[in-house]
Amino acid sequence: MIRVNGESFDFKDINLKELLLKLQYDSSKVAIELNEEIVSKNDYEKVIIKDDDKLEVVSFVGGG
């Protein structure tokens, strides 16, 4: 199990980009913290999610 924004999911052994797609996030409009470390957008395809990982996904919203 992994935790995303405090919620448990049964995803593992997928990369961050795949995870964002499964959770319906737009990867161009989020920042990700994985186990208290910010992940560069360039690394979303390289970083593999493992059991017990903790992620925070922050979405950017424009306004005016």
CHARMM-style PDB file with segment names, atoms N, HN, CA, C and O in Angstrom:
ATOM      1  N   MET     1       0.840  -1.186   0.000  1.00  0.00      PROA
ATOM      2  CA  MET     1       0.000   0.000   0.000  1.00  0.00      PROA
ATOM      3  C   MET     1       0.879   1.242   0.000  1.00  0.00      PROA
ATOM      4  O   MET     1       1.955   1.260   0.598  1.00  0.00      PROA
ATOM      5  N   ILE     2       0.404   2.273  -0.678  1.00  0.00      PROA
ATOM      6  HN  ILE     2      -0.470   2.258  -1.163  1.00  0.00      PROA
ATOM      7  CA  ILE     2       1.051   3.577  -0.632  1.00  0.00      PROA
ATOM      8  C   ILE     2       0.030   4.577  -0.109  1.00  0.00      PROA
ATOM      9  O   ILE     2      -1.168   4.298  -0.071  1.00  0.00      PROA
ATOM     10  N   ARG     3       0.521   5.746   0.292  1.00  0.00      PROA
ATOM     11  HN  ARG     3       1.494   5.973   0.261  1.00  0.00      PROA
ATOM     12  CA  ARG     3      -0.382   6.804   0.743  1.00  0.00      PROA
ATOM     13  C   ARG     3      -0.177   8.019  -0.148  1.00  0.00      PROA
ATOM     14  O   ARG     3       0.948   8.476  -0.354  1.00  0.00      PROA
ATOM     15  N   VAL     4      -1.289   8.537  -0.673  1.00  0.00      PROA
ATOM     16  HN  VAL     4      -2.202   8.166  -0.505  1.00  0.00      PROA
ATOM     17  CA  VAL     4      -1.267   9.743  -1.494  1.00  0.00      PROA
ATOM     18  C   VAL     4      -2.196  10.745  -0.840  1.00  0.00      PROA
ATOM     19  O   VAL     4      -3.400  10.511  -0.731  1.00  0.00      PROA
ATOM     20  N   ASN     5      -1.632  11.861  -0.406  1.00  0.00      PROA
ATOM     21  HN  ASN     5      -0.654  12.050  -0.494  1.00  0.00      PROA
ATOM     22  CA  ASN     5      -2.403  12.901   0.289  1.00  0.00      PROA
ATOM     23  C   ASN     5      -3.216  12.307   1.442  1.00  0.00      PROA
ATOM     24  O   ASN     5      -4.359  12.698   1.676  1.00  0.00      PROA
ATOM     25  N   GLY     6      -2.608  11.357   2.156  1.00  0.00      PROA
ATOM     26  HN  GLY     6      -1.679  11.039   1.966  1.00  0.00      PROA
ATOM     27  CA  GLY     6      -3.235  10.764   3.329  1.00  0.00      PROA
ATOM     28  C   GLY     6      -4.183   9.618   3.048  1.00  0.00      PROA
ATOM     29  O   GLY     6      -4.700   9.006   3.982  1.00  0.00      PROA
ATOM     30  N   GLU     7      -4.425   9.312   1.775  1.00  0.00      PROA
ATOM     31  HN  GLU     7      -4.005   9.810   1.016  1.00  0.00      PROA
ATOM     32  CA  GLU     7      -5.348   8.237   1.397  1.00  0.00      PROA
ATOM     33  C   GLU     7      -4.556   7.015   0.919  1.00  0.00      PROA
ATOM     34  O   GLU     7      -3.572   7.160   0.194  1.00  0.00      PROA
ATOM     35  N   SER     8      -4.976   5.826   1.317  1.00  0.00      PROA
ATOM     36  HN  SER     8      -5.775   5.708   1.906  1.00  0.00      PROA
ATOM     37  CA  SER     8      -4.264   4.591   0.954  1.00  0.00      PROA
ATOM     38  C   SER     8      -4.693   4.073  -0.412  1.00  0.00      PROA
ATOM     39  O   SER     8      -5.871   4.108  -0.768  1.00  0.00      PROA
ATOM     40  N   PHE     9      -3.700   3.586  -1.173  1.00  0.00      PROA
ATOM     41  HN  PHE     9      -2.744   3.558  -0.883  1.00  0.00      PROA
ATOM     42  CA  PHE     9      -3.938   2.992  -2.487  1.00  0.00      PROA
ATOM     43  C   PHE     9      -3.082   1.739  -2.612  1.00  0.00      PROA
ATOM     44  O   PHE     9      -2.035   1.627  -1.975  1.00  0.00      PROA
ATOM     45  N   ASP    10      -3.532   0.801  -3.434  1.00  0.00      PROA
ATOM     46  HN  ASP    10      -4.383   0.892  -3.951  1.00  0.00      PROA
ATOM     47  CA  ASP    10      -2.806  -0.449  -3.627  1.00  0.00      PROA
ATOM     48  C   ASP    10      -2.019  -0.423  -4.937  1.00  0.00      PROA
ATOM     49  O   ASP    10      -2.086  -1.370  -5.721  1.00  0.00      PROA
ATOM     50  N   PHE    11      -1.275   0.657  -5.175  1.00  0.00      PROA
ATOM     51  HN  PHE    11      -1.221   1.426  -4.538  1.00  0.00      PROA
ATOM     52  CA  PHE    11      -0.408   0.767  -6.344  1.00  0.00      PROA
ATOM     53  C   PHE    11       1.023   0.576  -5.879  1.00  0.00      PROA
ATOM     54  O   PHE    11       1.410   1.079  -4.824  1.00  0.00      PROA
ATOM     55  N   LYS    12       1.802  -0.140  -6.653  1.00  0.00      PROA
ATOM     56  HN  LYS    12       1.488  -0.548  -7.510  1.00  0.00      PROA
ATOM     57  CA  LYS    12       3.245  -0.208  -6.417  1.00  0.00      PROA
ATOM     58  C   LYS    12       3.904  -0.681  -7.700  1.00  0.00      PROA
ATOM     59  O   LYS    12       3.252  -1.236  -8.584  1.00  0.00      PROA
ATOM     60  N   ASP    13       5.185  -0.455  -7.785  1.00  0.00      PROA
ATOM     61  HN  ASP    13       5.715  -0.004  -7.066  1.00  0.00      PROA
ATOM     62  CA  ASP    13       5.975  -0.839  -8.950  1.00  0.00      PROA
ATOM     63  C   ASP    13       5.487  -0.190 -10.246  1.00  0.00      PROA
ATOM     64  O   ASP    13       5.590  -0.783 -11.320  1.00  0.00      PROA
ATOM     65  N   ILE    14       4.956   1.031 -10.140  1.00  0.00      PROA
ATOM     66  HN  ILE    14       4.873   1.512  -9.268  1.00  0.00      PROA
ATOM     67  CA  ILE    14       4.655   1.849 -11.313  1.00  0.00      PROA
ATOM     68  C   ILE    14       5.406   3.160 -11.125  1.00  0.00      PROA
ATOM     69  O   ILE    14       5.799   3.504 -10.010  1.00  0.00      PROA
ATOM     70  N   ASN    15       5.605   3.892 -12.221  1.00  0.00      PROA
ATOM     71  HN  ASN    15       5.286   3.613 -13.127  1.00  0.00      PROA
ATOM     72  CA  ASN    15       6.311   5.159 -12.073  1.00  0.00      PROA
ATOM     73  C   ASN    15       5.334   6.283 -11.710  1.00  0.00      PROA
ATOM     74  O   ASN    15       4.115   6.115 -11.766  1.00  0.00      PROA
ATOM     75  N   LEU    16       5.900   7.421 -11.340  1.00  0.00      PROA
ATOM     76  HN  LEU    16       6.889   7.558 -11.294  1.00  0.00      PROA
ATOM     77  CA  LEU    16       5.060   8.542 -10.902  1.00  0.00      PROA
ATOM     78  C   LEU    16       4.115   9.015 -11.998  1.00  0.00      PROA
ATOM     79  O   LEU    16       2.969   9.365 -11.718  1.00  0.00      PROA
ATOM     80  N   LYS    17       4.582   9.029 -13.242  1.00  0.00      PROA
ATOM     81  HN  LYS    17       5.513   8.745 -13.470  1.00  0.00      PROA
ATOM     82  CA  LYS    17       3.723   9.478 -14.343  1.00  0.00      PROA
ATOM     83  C   LYS    17       2.498   8.572 -14.473  1.00  0.00      PROA
ATOM     84  O   LYS    17       1.382   9.061 -14.650  1.00  0.00      PROA
ATOM     85  N   GLU    18       2.701   7.252 -14.385  1.00  0.00      PROA
ATOM     86  HN  GLU    18       3.607   6.855 -14.241  1.00  0.00      PROA
ATOM     87  CA  GLU    18       1.583   6.300 -14.454  1.00  0.00      PROA
ATOM     88  C   GLU    18       0.634   6.490 -13.271  1.00  0.00      PROA
ATOM     89  O   GLU    18      -0.586   6.428 -13.429  1.00  0.00      PROA
ATOM     90  N   LEU    19       1.195   6.719 -12.102  1.00  0.00      PROA
ATOM     91  HN  LEU    19       2.186   6.769 -11.974  1.00  0.00      PROA
ATOM     92  CA  LEU    19       0.371   6.936 -10.913  1.00  0.00      PROA
ATOM     93  C   LEU    19      -0.517   8.164 -11.088  1.00  0.00      PROA
ATOM     94  O   LEU    19      -1.707   8.126 -10.774  1.00  0.00      PROA
ATOM     95  N   LEU    20       0.063   9.251 -11.588  1.00  0.00      PROA
ATOM     96  HN  LEU    20       1.029   9.282 -11.844  1.00  0.00      PROA
ATOM     97  CA  LEU    20      -0.720  10.470 -11.801  1.00  0.00      PROA
ATOM     98  C   LEU    20      -1.861  10.227 -12.782  1.00  0.00      PROA
ATOM     99  O   LEU    20      -2.968  10.725 -12.583  1.00  0.00      PROA
ATOM    100  N   LEU    21      -1.598   9.470 -13.833  1.00  0.00      PROA
ATOM    101  HN  LEU    21      -0.698   9.065 -13.995  1.00  0.00      PROA
ATOM    102  CA  LEU    21      -2.657   9.143 -14.797  1.00  0.00      PROA
ATOM    103  C   LEU    21      -3.775   8.345 -14.140  1.00  0.00      PROA
ATOM    104  O   LEU    21      -4.954   8.631 -14.350  1.00  0.00      PROA
ATOM    105  N   LYS    22      -3.404   7.341 -13.342  1.00  0.00      PROA
ATOM    106  HN  LYS    22      -2.446   7.109 -13.171  1.00  0.00      PROA
ATOM    107  CA  LYS    22      -4.411   6.511 -12.664  1.00  0.00      PROA
ATOM    108  C   LYS    22      -5.271   7.336 -11.702  1.00  0.00      PROA
ATOM    109  O   LYS    22      -6.460   7.065 -11.533  1.00  0.00      PROA
ATOM    110  N   LEU    23      -4.657   8.347 -11.074  1.00  0.00      PROA
ATOM    111  HN  LEU    23      -3.692   8.567 -11.212  1.00  0.00      PROA
ATOM    112  CA  LEU    23      -5.383   9.182 -10.112  1.00  0.00      PROA
ATOM    113  C   LEU    23      -5.974  10.432 -10.764  1.00  0.00      PROA
ATOM    114  O   LEU    23      -6.527  11.292 -10.078  1.00  0.00      PROA
ATOM    115  N   GLN    24      -5.857  10.530 -12.086  1.00  0.00      PROA
ATOM    116  HN  GLN    24      -5.408   9.832 -12.644  1.00  0.00      PROA
ATOM    117  CA  GLN    24      -6.436  11.601 -12.893  1.00  0.00      PROA
ATOM    118  C   GLN    24      -5.886  12.983 -12.545  1.00  0.00      PROA
ATOM    119  O   GLN    24      -6.635  13.958 -12.475  1.00  0.00      PROA
ATOM    120  N   TYR    25      -4.576  13.057 -12.328  1.00  0.00      PROA
ATOM    121  HN  TYR    25      -3.968  12.265 -12.384  1.00  0.00      PROA
ATOM    122  CA  TYR    25      -3.892  14.334 -12.150  1.00  0.00      PROA
ATOM    123  C   TYR    25      -3.225  14.707 -13.465  1.00  0.00      PROA
ATOM    124  O   TYR    25      -2.764  13.836 -14.202  1.00  0.00      PROA
ATOM    125  N   ASP    26      -3.176  16.001 -13.756  1.00  0.00      PROA
ATOM    126  HN  ASP    26      -3.551  16.708 -13.157  1.00  0.00      PROA
ATOM    127  CA  ASP    26      -2.445  16.516 -14.910  1.00  0.00      PROA
ATOM    128  C   ASP    26      -1.002  16.737 -14.465  1.00  0.00      PROA
ATOM    129  O   ASP    26      -0.737  17.637 -13.668  1.00  0.00      PROA
ATOM    130  N   SER    27      -0.070  15.933 -14.966  1.00  0.00      PROA
ATOM    131  HN  SER    27      -0.286  15.202 -15.613  1.00  0.00      PROA
ATOM    132  CA  SER    27       1.316  15.988 -14.492  1.00  0.00      PROA
ATOM    133  C   SER    27       1.979  17.340 -14.736  1.00  0.00      PROA
ATOM    134  O   SER    27       2.976  17.659 -14.090  1.00  0.00      PROA
ATOM    135  N   SER    28       1.441  18.137 -15.658  1.00  0.00      PROA
ATOM    136  HN  SER    28       0.631  17.878 -16.183  1.00  0.00      PROA
ATOM    137  CA  SER    28       2.024  19.461 -15.912  1.00  0.00      PROA
ATOM    138  C   SER    28       1.560  20.499 -14.895  1.00  0.00      PROA
ATOM    139  O   SER    28       2.086  21.611 -14.862  1.00  0.00      PROA
ATOM    140  N   LYS    29       0.574  20.142 -14.064  1.00  0.00      PROA
ATOM    141  HN  LYS    29       0.147  19.238 -14.091  1.00  0.00      PROA
ATOM    142  CA  LYS    29       0.000  21.112 -13.123  1.00  0.00      PROA
ATOM    143  C   LYS    29       0.089  20.660 -11.674  1.00  0.00      PROA
ATOM    144  O   LYS    29      -0.719  21.076 -10.844  1.00  0.00      PROA
ATOM    145  N   VAL    30       1.072  19.802 -11.362  1.00  0.00      PROA
ATOM    146  HN  VAL    30       1.728  19.464 -12.037  1.00  0.00      PROA
ATOM    147  CA  VAL    30       1.226  19.333  -9.983  1.00  0.00      PROA
ATOM    148  C   VAL    30       2.694  19.374  -9.565  1.00  0.00      PROA
ATOM    149  O   VAL    30       3.602  19.401 -10.395  1.00  0.00      PROA
ATOM    150  N   ALA    31       2.887  19.377  -8.263  1.00  0.00      PROA
ATOM    151  HN  ALA    31       2.149  19.355  -7.589  1.00  0.00      PROA
ATOM    152  CA  ALA    31       4.202  19.150  -7.658  1.00  0.00      PROA
ATOM    153  C   ALA    31       4.050  17.923  -6.775  1.00  0.00      PROA
ATOM    154  O   ALA    31       3.001  17.718  -6.164  1.00  0.00      PROA
ATOM    155  N   ILE    32       5.099  17.106  -6.706  1.00  0.00      PROA
ATOM    156  HN  ILE    32       5.952  17.273  -7.201  1.00  0.00      PROA
ATOM    157  CA  ILE    32       5.030  15.862  -5.934  1.00  0.00      PROA
ATOM    158  C   ILE    32       6.151  15.809  -4.907  1.00  0.00      PROA
ATOM    159  O   ILE    32       7.317  16.074  -5.197  1.00  0.00      PROA
ATOM    160  N   GLU    33       5.744  15.458  -3.700  1.00  0.00      PROA
ATOM    161  HN  GLU    33       4.796  15.244  -3.465  1.00  0.00      PROA
ATOM    162  CA  GLU    33       6.702  15.163  -2.638  1.00  0.00      PROA
ATOM    163  C   GLU    33       6.606  13.667  -2.362  1.00  0.00      PROA
ATOM    164  O   GLU    33       5.527  13.151  -2.072  1.00  0.00      PROA
ATOM    165  N   LEU    34       7.729  12.981  -2.452  1.00  0.00      PROA
ATOM    166  HN  LEU    34       8.605  13.401  -2.687  1.00  0.00      PROA
ATOM    167  CA  LEU    34       7.788  11.540  -2.221  1.00  0.00      PROA
ATOM    168  C   LEU    34       8.678  11.291  -1.015  1.00  0.00      PROA
ATOM    169  O   LEU    34       9.877  11.567  -1.043  1.00  0.00      PROA
ATOM    170  N   ASN    35       8.071  10.762   0.049  1.00  0.00      PROA
ATOM    171  HN  ASN    35       7.097  10.538   0.072  1.00  0.00      PROA
ATOM    172  CA  ASN    35       8.814  10.494   1.285  1.00  0.00      PROA
ATOM    173  C   ASN    35       9.608  11.724   1.732  1.00  0.00      PROA
ATOM    174  O   ASN    35      10.787  11.637   2.077  1.00  0.00      PROA
ATOM    175  N   GLU    36       8.919  12.877   1.714  1.00  0.00      PROA
ATOM    176  HN  GLU    36       7.961  12.948   1.433  1.00  0.00      PROA
ATOM    177  CA  GLU    36       9.445  14.162   2.188  1.00  0.00      PROA
ATOM    178  C   GLU    36      10.535  14.755   1.297  1.00  0.00      PROA
ATOM    179  O   GLU    36      11.295  15.613   1.745  1.00  0.00      PROA
ATOM    180  N   GLU    37      10.622  14.307   0.036  1.00  0.00      PROA
ATOM    181  HN  GLU    37      10.004  13.610  -0.328  1.00  0.00      PROA
ATOM    182  CA  GLU    37      11.575  14.852  -0.935  1.00  0.00      PROA
ATOM    183  C   GLU    37      10.802  15.292  -2.178  1.00  0.00      PROA
ATOM    184  O   GLU    37       9.999  14.532  -2.719  1.00  0.00      PROA
ATOM    185  N   ILE    38      11.054  16.537  -2.632  1.00  0.00      PROA
ATOM    186  HN  ILE    38      11.707  17.154  -2.192  1.00  0.00      PROA
ATOM    187  CA  ILE    38      10.417  17.018  -3.852  1.00  0.00      PROA
ATOM    188  C   ILE    38      11.005  16.263  -5.046  1.00  0.00      PROA
ATOM    189  O   ILE    38      12.216  16.058  -5.126  1.00  0.00      PROA
ATOM    190  N   VAL    39      10.137  15.856  -5.967  1.00  0.00      PROA
ATOM    191  HN  VAL    39       9.153  16.022  -5.902  1.00  0.00      PROA
ATOM    192  CA  VAL    39      10.570  15.126  -7.161  1.00  0.00      PROA
ATOM    193  C   VAL    39      10.486  16.064  -8.362  1.00  0.00      PROA
ATOM    194  O   VAL    39       9.457  16.701  -8.586  1.00  0.00      PROA
ATOM    195  N   SER    40      11.561  16.146  -9.128  1.00  0.00      PROA
ATOM    196  HN  SER    40      12.397  15.629  -8.946  1.00  0.00      PROA
ATOM    197  CA  SER    40      11.590  16.951 -10.351  1.00  0.00      PROA
ATOM    198  C   SER    40      10.648  16.344 -11.390  1.00  0.00      PROA
ATOM    199  O   SER    40      10.548  15.124 -11.511  1.00  0.00      PROA
ATOM    200  N   LYS    41       9.960  17.210 -12.137  1.00  0.00      PROA
ATOM    201  HN  LYS    41      10.041  18.202 -12.038  1.00  0.00      PROA
ATOM    202  CA  LYS    41       9.066  16.726 -13.196  1.00  0.00      PROA
ATOM    203  C   LYS    41       9.828  15.855 -14.198  1.00  0.00      PROA
ATOM    204  O   LYS    41       9.259  14.923 -14.768  1.00  0.00      PROA
ATOM    205  N   ASN    42      11.102  16.152 -14.413  1.00  0.00      PROA
ATOM    206  HN  ASN    42      11.564  16.909 -13.951  1.00  0.00      PROA
ATOM    207  CA  ASN    42      11.920  15.368 -15.346  1.00  0.00      PROA
ATOM    208  C   ASN    42      12.098  13.927 -14.889  1.00  0.00      PROA
ATOM    209  O   ASN    42      12.452  13.062 -15.690  1.00  0.00      PROA
ATOM    210  N   ASP    43      11.859  13.665 -13.616  1.00  0.00      PROA
ATOM    211  HN  ASP    43      11.572  14.368 -12.965  1.00  0.00      PROA
ATOM    212  CA  ASP    43      12.066  12.324 -13.061  1.00  0.00      PROA
ATOM    213  C   ASP    43      10.778  11.520 -12.894  1.00  0.00      PROA
ATOM    214  O   ASP    43      10.833  10.387 -12.416  1.00  0.00      PROA
ATOM    215  N   TYR    44       9.627  12.065 -13.269  1.00  0.00      PROA
ATOM    216  HN  TYR    44       9.582  12.985 -13.657  1.00  0.00      PROA
ATOM    217  CA  TYR    44       8.358  11.371 -13.043  1.00  0.00      PROA
ATOM    218  C   TYR    44       8.323   9.984 -13.690  1.00  0.00      PROA
ATOM    219  O   TYR    44       7.719   9.065 -13.137  1.00  0.00      PROA
ATOM    220  N   GLU    45       8.964   9.820 -14.857  1.00  0.00      PROA
ATOM    221  HN  GLU    45       9.454  10.567 -15.306  1.00  0.00      PROA
ATOM    222  CA  GLU    45       8.961   8.508 -15.521  1.00  0.00      PROA
ATOM    223  C   GLU    45      10.018   7.573 -14.940  1.00  0.00      PROA
ATOM    224  O   GLU    45       9.922   6.356 -15.098  1.00  0.00      PROA
ATOM    225  N   LYS    46      11.019   8.130 -14.273  1.00  0.00      PROA
ATOM    226  HN  LYS    46      11.096   9.119 -14.145  1.00  0.00      PROA
ATOM    227  CA  LYS    46      12.129   7.323 -13.738  1.00  0.00      PROA
ATOM    228  C   LYS    46      11.862   6.810 -12.329  1.00  0.00      PROA
ATOM    229  O   LYS    46      12.358   5.751 -11.946  1.00  0.00      PROA
ATOM    230  N   VAL    47      11.076   7.562 -11.554  1.00  0.00      PROA
ATOM    231  HN  VAL    47      10.673   8.423 -11.865  1.00  0.00      PROA
ATOM    232  CA  VAL    47      10.865   7.217 -10.144  1.00  0.00      PROA
ATOM    233  C   VAL    47       9.768   6.161 -10.035  1.00  0.00      PROA
ATOM    234  O   VAL    47       8.636   6.379 -10.466  1.00  0.00      PROA
ATOM    235  N   ILE    48      10.117   5.023  -9.457  1.00  0.00      PROA
ATOM    236  HN  ILE    48      11.037   4.846  -9.106  1.00  0.00      PROA
ATOM    237  CA  ILE    48       9.183   3.905  -9.291  1.00  0.00      PROA
ATOM    238  C   ILE    48       8.611   3.928  -7.874  1.00  0.00      PROA
ATOM    239  O   ILE    48       9.350   4.029  -6.894  1.00  0.00      PROA
ATOM    240  N   ILE    49       7.279   3.833  -7.782  1.00  0.00      PROA
ATOM    241  HN  ILE    49       6.679   3.752  -8.578  1.00  0.00      PROA
ATOM    242  CA  ILE    49       6.588   3.813  -6.498  1.00  0.00      PROA
ATOM    243  C   ILE    49       6.735   2.426  -5.884  1.00  0.00      PROA
ATOM    244  O   ILE    49       6.551   1.407  -6.550  1.00  0.00      PROA
ATOM    245  N   LYS    50       7.067   2.415  -4.607  1.00  0.00      PROA
ATOM    246  HN  LYS    50       7.216   3.243  -4.066  1.00  0.00      PROA
ATOM    247  CA  LYS    50       7.240   1.147  -3.891  1.00  0.00      PROA
ATOM    248  C   LYS    50       6.283   1.079  -2.700  1.00  0.00      PROA
ATOM    249  O   LYS    50       5.762   2.098  -2.246  1.00  0.00      PROA
ATOM    250  N   ASP    51       6.067  -0.122  -2.213  1.00  0.00      PROA
ATOM    251  HN  ASP    51       6.491  -0.950  -2.582  1.00  0.00      PROA
ATOM    252  CA  ASP    51       5.208  -0.338  -1.055  1.00  0.00      PROA
ATOM    253  C   ASP    51       5.661   0.552   0.107  1.00  0.00      PROA
ATOM    254  O   ASP    51       6.857   0.701   0.358  1.00  0.00      PROA
ATOM    255  N   ASP    52       4.698   1.133   0.805  1.00  0.00      PROA
ATOM    256  HN  ASP    52       3.726   1.012   0.602  1.00  0.00      PROA
ATOM    257  CA  ASP    52       4.910   2.011   1.965  1.00  0.00      PROA
ATOM    258  C   ASP    52       5.383   3.421   1.618  1.00  0.00      PROA
ATOM    259  O   ASP    52       5.679   4.195   2.528  1.00  0.00      PROA
ATOM    260  N   ASP    53       5.466   3.787   0.322  1.00  0.00      PROA
ATOM    261  HN  ASP    53       5.225   3.159  -0.417  1.00  0.00      PROA
ATOM    262  CA  ASP    53       5.818   5.162  -0.030  1.00  0.00      PROA
ATOM    263  C   ASP    53       4.698   6.104   0.389  1.00  0.00      PROA
ATOM    264  O   ASP    53       3.523   5.738   0.402  1.00  0.00      PROA
ATOM    265  N   LYS    54       5.093   7.327   0.732  1.00  0.00      PROA
ATOM    266  HN  LYS    54       6.047   7.625   0.722  1.00  0.00      PROA
ATOM    267  CA  LYS    54       4.138   8.372   1.103  1.00  0.00      PROA
ATOM    268  C   LYS    54       4.325   9.545   0.153  1.00  0.00      PROA
ATOM    269  O   LYS    54       5.420  10.092   0.023  1.00  0.00      PROA
ATOM    270  N   LEU    55       3.227   9.922  -0.512  1.00  0.00      PROA
ATOM    271  HN  LEU    55       2.337   9.478  -0.406  1.00  0.00      PROA
ATOM    272  CA  LEU    55       3.281  11.010  -1.483  1.00  0.00      PROA
ATOM    273  C   LEU    55       2.316  12.118  -1.111  1.00  0.00      PROA
ATOM    274  O   LEU    55       1.238  11.876  -0.566  1.00  0.00      PROA
ATOM    275  N   GLU    56       2.726  13.330  -1.415  1.00  0.00      PROA
ATOM    276  HN  GLU    56       3.601  13.526  -1.857  1.00  0.00      PROA
ATOM    277  CA  GLU    56       1.838  14.483  -1.355  1.00  0.00      PROA
ATOM    278  C   GLU    56       1.813  15.054  -2.760  1.00  0.00      PROA
ATOM    279  O   GLU    56       2.863  15.346  -3.332  1.00  0.00      PROA
ATOM    280  N   VAL    57       0.622  15.216  -3.320  1.00  0.00      PROA
ATOM    281  HN  VAL    57      -0.231  14.979  -2.855  1.00  0.00      PROA
ATOM    282  CA  VAL    57       0.458  15.785  -4.651  1.00  0.00      PROA
ATOM    283  C   VAL    57      -0.267  17.108  -4.485  1.00  0.00      PROA
ATOM    284  O   VAL    57      -1.372  17.165  -3.944  1.00  0.00      PROA
ATOM    285  N   VAL    58       0.374  18.179  -4.962  1.00  0.00      PROA
ATOM    286  HN  VAL    58       1.271  18.133  -5.402  1.00  0.00      PROA
ATOM    287  CA  VAL    58      -0.197  19.517  -4.849  1.00  0.00      PROA
ATOM    288  C   VAL    58      -0.531  20.001  -6.252  1.00  0.00      PROA
ATOM    289  O   VAL    58       0.341  20.060  -7.119  1.00  0.00      PROA
ATOM    290  N   SER    59      -1.801  20.348  -6.473  1.00  0.00      PROA
ATOM    291  HN  SER    59      -2.509  20.300  -5.768  1.00  0.00      PROA
ATOM    292  CA  SER    59      -2.247  20.854  -7.770  1.00  0.00      PROA
ATOM    293  C   SER    59      -2.180  22.370  -7.793  1.00  0.00      PROA
ATOM    294  O   SER    59      -2.509  23.037  -6.812  1.00  0.00      PROA
ATOM    295  N   PHE    60      -1.745  22.907  -8.937  1.00  0.00      PROA
ATOM    296  HN  PHE    60      -1.478  22.365  -9.734  1.00  0.00      PROA
ATOM    297  CA  PHE    60      -1.703  24.350  -9.126  1.00  0.00      PROA
ATOM    298  C   PHE    60      -3.000  24.784  -9.786  1.00  0.00      PROA
ATOM    299  O   PHE    60      -3.432  24.196 -10.777  1.00  0.00      PROA
ATOM    300  N   VAL    61      -3.612  25.813  -9.232  1.00  0.00      PROA
ATOM    301  HN  VAL    61      -3.261  26.291  -8.427  1.00  0.00      PROA
ATOM    302  CA  VAL    61      -4.870  26.327  -9.753  1.00  0.00      PROA
ATOM    303  C   VAL    61      -4.693  27.807 -10.040  1.00  0.00      PROA
ATOM    304  O   VAL    61      -4.240  28.564  -9.181  1.00  0.00      PROA
ATOM    305  N   GLY    62      -5.052  28.219 -11.252  1.00  0.00      PROA
ATOM    306  HN  GLY    62      -5.420  27.604 -11.949  1.00  0.00      PROA
ATOM    307  CA  GLY    62      -4.958  29.631 -11.615  1.00  0.00      PROA
ATOM    308  C   GLY    62      -6.214  30.374 -11.195  1.00  0.00      PROA
ATOM    309  O   GLY    62      -7.277  29.784 -11.001  1.00  0.00      PROA
ATOM    310  N   GLY    63      -6.069  31.634 -11.065  1.00  0.00      PROA
ATOM    311  HN  GLY    63      -5.206  32.113 -11.223  1.00  0.00      PROA
ATOM    312  CA  GLY    63      -7.218  32.456 -10.687  1.00  0.00      PROA
ATOM    313  C   GLY    63      -6.938  33.903 -11.022  1.00  0.00      PROA
ATOM    314  O   GLY    63      -5.848  34.264 -11.465  1.00  0.00      PROA
ATOM    315  N   GLY    64      -7.941  34.713 -10.801  1.00  0.00      PROA
ATOM    316  HN  GLY    64      -8.827  34.419 -10.441  1.00  0.00      PROA
ATOM    317  CA  GLY    64      -7.700  36.103 -11.166  1.00  0.00      PROA
ATOM    318  C   GLY    64      -8.546  37.057 -10.429  1.00  0.00      PROA
ATOM    319  OT1 GLY    64      -8.444  38.265 -10.642  1.00  0.00      PROA
TER     320      GLY     64
END
